[in-house]
Amino acid sequence: MNNDFGKWLVIAGLFIAAIGALIWSGFGKGWLGRLPGDINYTKDNFSFHFPIVTCLIVSVVLTLLMWLFRK
């Protein structure tokens, strides 16, 4: 049981490090958060941005990854 937990922690750490490296390198800077369907409202001195489609895509990808790792 401890070996399985250790392997899971190593995989999770590598996954988090890979995501951090992608964000640090600027991957997705042009399109991530600006997909069609993301809400962006600007008026005078107020702006509101809610990336709902981006959140849905990230949720689906993470759900698939968790489903794959569970098996």
C-alpha positions as CSV (number, residue, x, y, z in Angstrom):
1,M,0.0,0.0,0.0
2,N,2.8,2.5,0.8
3,N,4.6,1.7,-2.5
4,D,1.4,2.5,-4.4
5,F,0.9,5.8,-2.5
6,G,4.6,6.7,-3.1
7,K,4.2,6.1,-6.9
8,W,1.1,8.1,-7.0
9,L,2.8,11.1,-5.2
10,V,5.7,10.9,-7.7
11,I,3.4,10.9,-10.7
12,A,1.3,13.8,-9.2
13,G,4.5,15.8,-8.5
14,L,5.8,15.3,-12.1
15,F,2.4,16.3,-13.5
16,I,2.3,19.5,-11.4
17,A,5.9,20.3,-12.4
18,A,5.0,19.8,-16.0
19,I,2.0,22.1,-15.8
20,G,4.1,24.7,-14.0
21,A,6.8,24.5,-16.7
22,L,4.2,25.0,-19.4
23,I,2.7,28.0,-17.6
24,W,6.1,29.5,-17.0
25,S,7.1,29.1,-20.6
26,G,4.0,31.1,-21.7
27,F,2.1,28.2,-23.3
28,G,-1.5,29.1,-24.1
29,K,-0.9,32.8,-23.4
30,G,-2.7,33.8,-26.7
31,W,-5.7,31.6,-26.6
32,L,-6.2,30.2,-23.1
33,G,-8.9,32.2,-21.4
34,R,-10.0,33.7,-24.7
35,L,-12.0,30.9,-26.2
36,P,-15.4,31.5,-27.8
37,G,-17.9,31.4,-25.1
38,D,-15.7,32.9,-22.4
39,I,-17.5,35.9,-20.9
40,N,-15.7,39.3,-21.1
41,Y,-17.6,42.5,-20.2
42,T,-16.0,45.9,-20.2
43,K,-17.7,49.2,-19.5
44,D,-16.0,52.5,-18.6
45,N,-13.9,51.8,-15.5
46,F,-15.1,48.2,-14.9
47,S,-14.2,45.0,-16.5
48,F,-15.3,41.4,-15.8
49,H,-13.8,38.3,-17.3
50,F,-15.1,34.7,-16.6
51,P,-13.5,32.0,-18.8
52,I,-16.3,29.5,-18.5
53,V,-15.5,27.5,-21.7
54,T,-11.8,27.3,-20.6
55,C,-12.9,26.0,-17.2
56,L,-15.1,23.4,-18.8
57,I,-12.3,22.2,-21.0
58,V,-9.8,22.0,-18.1
59,S,-12.4,20.1,-16.1
60,V,-13.0,17.6,-18.8
61,V,-9.2,17.0,-19.3
62,L,-8.6,16.6,-15.6
63,T,-11.6,14.3,-15.3
64,L,-10.2,12.1,-18.1
65,L,-6.7,12.0,-16.5
66,M,-8.1,11.1,-13.1
67,W,-10.2,8.4,-14.7
68,L,-7.2,7.0,-16.5
69,F,-5.0,7.0,-13.4
70,R,-7.7,5.3,-11.3
71,K,-7.7,2.2,-13.5
